[in-house]
Amino acid sequence: MSSNGKQRTSADGNGNGHLYEVAERIATAEFEAFDPKAEIEDAVRLILLNVGEDPQRDGLRRTPQRVAKMYDELLAGYRQDVATIINNALFEVEYDQGEMIVIGHIEYTSLCEHHMLPFTGLAHVAYIPRDKVVGLSKIPRIVDMFARRLQVQERLTNEIANALEAHLDPLGVIVVVEGQHSCAALRGVKKHGVNMVTSARRGAFRTDPALVQEFFRLARL
């Protein structure tokens, strides 16, 4: 709020006072007391009021807390990074050069950044190690890390591929992601069961079509 108690507006008159207020708090010592969970709860109460509901009625009284807890879980990927997930779990293993390792049918849940509605599906990943392999659990965790952010499926697919290429230094990486999107099923086109497929190839998978065919065979796609 401004010193005269009126909501501050942006220079173009569009009324973005709250955004300026938050920015000021982040830039000052007040940020130390900033509680994201409480801010989300307040925002949910405003939504309930503006759709014509009573946030104080029995069924909704704890809804803001539940929603805040849900977002904390679904968006946990913002608090993670690939290096910490891998945690030096790279091992020298004798594995014939050019042979791939496939981790298929990795379930994920993400939130579409356009409407904040969920999309879910399966990720299939393969890499050709140069001289080291990564612990089996690390790749599903990397998929989850990127999925638990506001996403579009195309970016999610490329982020997984880029992370594996950067941290494993493999000869090649391929990622295929399948997704079913609530934003297409519940609103807009309202089509159920539509399966979107995206792919990202790096290294040898870009230059050798036979490797791609072998990946699809091994992953049973």
Secondary structure as the mmCIF struct_conf table of DSSP 4:
data_model
#
loop_
_struct_conf.conf_type_id
_struct_conf.id
_struct_conf.beg_label_comp_id
_struct_conf.beg_label_asym_id
_struct_conf.beg_label_seq_id
_struct_conf.end_label_comp_id
_struct_conf.end_label_asym_id
_struct_conf.end_label_seq_id
TURN_TY1_P TURN_TY1_P1 SER A 3 ASN A 4
BEND BEND1 GLY A 5 LYS A 6
HELX_LH_PP_P HELX_LH_PP_P1 GLN A 7 ARG A 8
TURN_TY1_P TURN_TY1_P2 ALA A 11 ASP A 12
BEND BEND2 GLY A 13 ASN A 14
HELX_RH_AL_P HELX_RH_AL_P1 GLY A 17 ALA A 27
BEND BEND3 THR A 28 THR A 28
HELX_RH_3T_P HELX_RH_3T_P1 ALA A 29 ALA A 33
HELX_RH_AL_P HELX_RH_AL_P2 PRO A 36 ASN A 50
TURN_TY1_P TURN_TY1_P3 VAL A 51 GLY A 52
TURN_TY1_P TURN_TY1_P4 PRO A 55 GLN A 56
BEND BEND4 ARG A 57 ARG A 57
HELX_RH_3T_P HELX_RH_3T_P2 ASP A 58 LEU A 60
TURN_TY1_P TURN_TY1_P5 ARG A 61 ARG A 62
HELX_RH_AL_P HELX_RH_AL_P3 THR A 63 LEU A 74
TURN_TY1_P TURN_TY1_P6 LEU A 75 LEU A 75
HELX_RH_3T_P HELX_RH_3T_P3 ALA A 76 ARG A 79
HELX_RH_AL_P HELX_RH_AL_P4 VAL A 82 ILE A 86
TURN_TY1_P TURN_TY1_P7 ASN A 87 ASN A 88
STRN STRN1 LEU A 90 GLU A 92
TURN_TY1_P TURN_TY1_P8 GLN A 97 GLY A 98
STRN STRN2 ILE A 101 CYS A 112
TURN_TY1_P TURN_TY1_P9 GLU A 113 HIS A 115
STRN STRN3 PRO A 118 ILE A 128
BEND BEND5 ARG A 130 ASP A 131
STRN STRN4 LYS A 132 VAL A 134
TURN_TY1_P TURN_TY1_P10 LEU A 136 SER A 137
HELX_RH_AL_P HELX_RH_AL_P5 LYS A 138 ALA A 147
BEND BEND6 ARG A 148 ARG A 149
STRN STRN5 LEU A 150 GLN A 151
HELX_RH_AL_P HELX_RH_AL_P6 GLN A 153 LEU A 168
BEND BEND7 LEU A 171 LEU A 171
STRN STRN6 GLY A 172 HIS A 181
HELX_RH_AL_P HELX_RH_AL_P7 SER A 182 LEU A 186
BEND BEND8 ARG A 187 ARG A 187
TURN_TY1_P TURN_TY1_P11 GLY A 188 VAL A 189
BEND BEND9 HIS A 192 GLY A 193
STRN STRN7 MET A 196 GLY A 203
HELX_RH_AL_P HELX_RH_AL_P8 ALA A 204 THR A 207
HELX_RH_AL_P HELX_RH_AL_P9 PRO A 209 LEU A 218
TURN_TY1_P TURN_TY1_P12 ALA A 219 ARG A 220
#
